[in-house]
Structures are given as structure tokens and as C-alpha cells.
Amino acid sequence: MQLPPHKRENVLPLPVVLISTISKSGIRNAAPWGNITPILRPLDEIVLASWLRRDTLDNIRETGEFVVNVPPATMIEEVMICARNYPPEIDEFVEANLTPRPSTVVAPPGIEGSVAWMECQLVEEILREKYALVIGKVVHLEVNDRYATGKGDIDIESARPLSMVCSNDGIRYTRPVDAGRFAPYAEMFIRKP
Ligand SMILES: Cc1cc2nc3c(=O)[nH]c(=O)nc-3n(C[C@H](O)[C@H](O)[C@H](O)COP(=O)(O)O)c2cc1C
């Protein structure tokens, strides 16, 4: 079945994160985000795409800081509350009953109960006609001890990090499961004789 080109997100599973920010007057904001990705392992930058009318984008522009919270699948209802279009003067931590978690390097708090927290500082904004690409540098990264293995990897079966697949009618919330094959990085760099 052929799909129109703008349906590309229907065929590409995306992560779901909650981005927490504060305005310059200190109002807390949290918003779900799917268009976000690390830029090339093992670098420390990430990029997110934002429509121009987003409090999140305004706050990042104003303060240069944000936290990428990785919610467990049990946080779907909070995610959906934060997806509502509240005016900028509304504290979305209060609306969604989120417990703030003090950050280590940046001013915006993280969200308690997340699987992991990436504290980020703005590196560059690439402004296009309808959207902006925000490049951030991860300046502090923590995984919740509850979901971390001894090596600091995420145990995805207990953490159940949230992800999504778009459809024509809405978002199907999903979560990654182990596909039964582990590939050490070294295996990928073996050169053919
Ligand atoms: C699962 C999910 C993923 C989303 N991903 C994005 C995204 O990648 N970029 C974007 O601009 N908006 C995205 N949105 C919409 C924003 O989260 C939503 O408009 C929110 O109200 C913005 O809040 P803010 O104005 O407080 O920043 C997404 C919404 C949901 C539910």
C-alpha cells in the first residue's frame, strides 16, 4: 500500500519524552515530544523539532536550558495532560500532578519517576519557515536506579520506556521489547578481508 510522503511518521516508531522547561519568570512547563533524537553515537548532542508556537520552544530560547525526561509507560495519562494547550502562565507540573526532581546542572527540574533524565543546554537553533530544530548538549545524564542494571544500562522490561507509532486517526502508545538478539559494538566494526 502506498502512502503519501507526509505520512512518514506512520511507518517510523518514535520515542515519547517529556521535555521540562521553565519560563524566564520561573513558571514550570512539561510537554510530550516525539521528534527527538541523539545525534550520532557516541557524541553528546541531541536534536528536537518544534513547531514555532510552543511554550517549550519559547522557554528554551529564553533560558537556554531544558530537561529531557524519559517517561515509563505508566505515565501515559500525565503525558496526555501535558499535551493540552495550556497558556504559558499555567504551571503544567501542577496540572499534571508531576513531582519535580531538582536538576544537577540546569535550572528546570526533571520529573520524578522518569526512567532517565537528560539535562541539556541549547547549542543552536535552526529556524525554518514553520518549525525550529533545537540542538542541545547533554550536560548531565542520569538513569533511575530503579531501572538501571549494575552497568548503568536500562532494563527495558522493568522500565518500559514510552514510545509511539502514529496512525491516520491518532497516536498508538507503544513500548520497546527485546527482539532476542544482542550485538556488541565490536561486531559492527569487523572489516571484511
Ligand atoms: C506523543 C506526543 C508527541 C509530540 N511531539 C511533538 C514534537 O515532536 N514537536 C512538537 O512541536 N510538538 C509535539 N507534540 C505536541 C506538544 O506536546 C503539545 O502541543 C504541547 O501542548 C506543547 O506544549 P507547550 O506549548 O507547553 O510547549 C507532541 C504531542 C504528543 C502527545
The ligand as an SDF file (V2000), in Angstrom:
LIG
                    3D

 31 33  0  0  0  0  0  0  0  0999 V2000
    3.1820   11.9410   21.9800 C   0  0  0  0  0  0  0  0  0  0  0  0
    3.3020   13.3810   21.5420 C   0  0  0  0  0  0  0  0  0  0  0  0
    4.4310   13.7960   20.8520 C   0  0  0  0  0  0  0  0  0  0  0  0
    4.5670   15.1310   20.4640 C   0  0  0  0  0  0  0  0  0  0  0  0
    5.6790   15.5160   19.7610 N   0  0  0  0  0  0  0  0  0  0  0  0
    5.8280   16.8080   19.4060 C   0  0  0  0  0  0  0  0  0  0  0  0
    7.0010   17.2150   18.6850 C   0  0  0  0  0  0  0  0  0  0  0  0
    7.8770   16.4240   18.3800 O   0  0  0  0  0  0  0  0  0  0  0  0
    7.1270   18.5180   18.3510 N   0  0  0  0  0  0  0  0  0  0  0  0
    6.1610   19.4460   18.6630 C   0  0  0  0  0  0  0  0  0  0  0  0
    6.3350   20.6290   18.3280 O   0  0  0  0  0  0  0  0  0  0  0  0
    5.0320   19.0800   19.3360 N   0  0  0  0  0  0  0  0  0  0  0  0
    4.8560   17.8010   19.7190 C   0  0  0  0  0  0  0  0  0  0  0  0
    3.7280   17.4080   20.4040 N   0  0  0  0  0  0  0  0  0  0  0  0
    2.7180   18.4040   20.7500 C   0  0  0  0  0  0  0  0  0  0  0  0
    3.0530   19.1300   22.0550 C   0  0  0  0  0  0  0  0  0  0  0  0
    3.4280   18.2550   23.0880 O   0  0  0  0  0  0  0  0  0  0  0  0
    1.8090   19.9150   22.5310 C   0  0  0  0  0  0  0  0  0  0  0  0
    1.4130   20.8320   21.5390 O   0  0  0  0  0  0  0  0  0  0  0  0
    2.0370   20.6160   23.8390 C   0  0  0  0  0  0  0  0  0  0  0  0
    0.8180   21.2170   24.2730 O   0  0  0  0  0  0  0  0  0  0  0  0
    3.0740   21.7100   23.7020 C   0  0  0  0  0  0  0  0  0  0  0  0
    3.1940   22.2930   24.9630 O   0  0  0  0  0  0  0  0  0  0  0  0
    3.9230   23.6620   25.2010 P   0  0  0  0  0  0  0  0  0  0  0  0
    3.2110   24.7340   24.3710 O   0  0  0  0  0  0  0  0  0  0  0  0
    3.7360   23.8470   26.6730 O   0  0  0  0  0  0  0  0  0  0  0  0
    5.3440   23.5060   24.7710 O   0  0  0  0  0  0  0  0  0  0  0  0
    3.5510   16.0780   20.7860 C   0  0  0  0  0  0  0  0  0  0  0  0
    2.4240   15.6450   21.4880 C   0  0  0  0  0  0  0  0  0  0  0  0
    2.2870   14.3150   21.8630 C   0  0  0  0  0  0  0  0  0  0  0  0
    1.0620   13.8700   22.6130 C   0  0  0  0  0  0  0  0  0  0  0  0
  1  2  1  0
  2  3  1  0
  2 30  2  0
  3  4  2  0
  4  5  1  0
  4 28  1  0
  5  6  2  0
  6  7  1  0
  6 13  1  0
  7  8  2  0
  7  9  1  0
  9 10  1  0
 10 11  2  0
 10 12  1  0
 12 13  2  0
 13 14  1  0
 14 15  1  0
 14 28  1  0
 15 16  1  0
 16 17  1  0
 16 18  1  0
 18 19  1  0
 18 20  1  0
 20 21  1  0
 20 22  1  0
 22 23  1  0
 23 24  1  0
 24 25  2  0
 24 26  1  0
 24 27  1  0
 28 29  2  0
 29 30  1  0
 30 31  1  0
M  END
$$$$
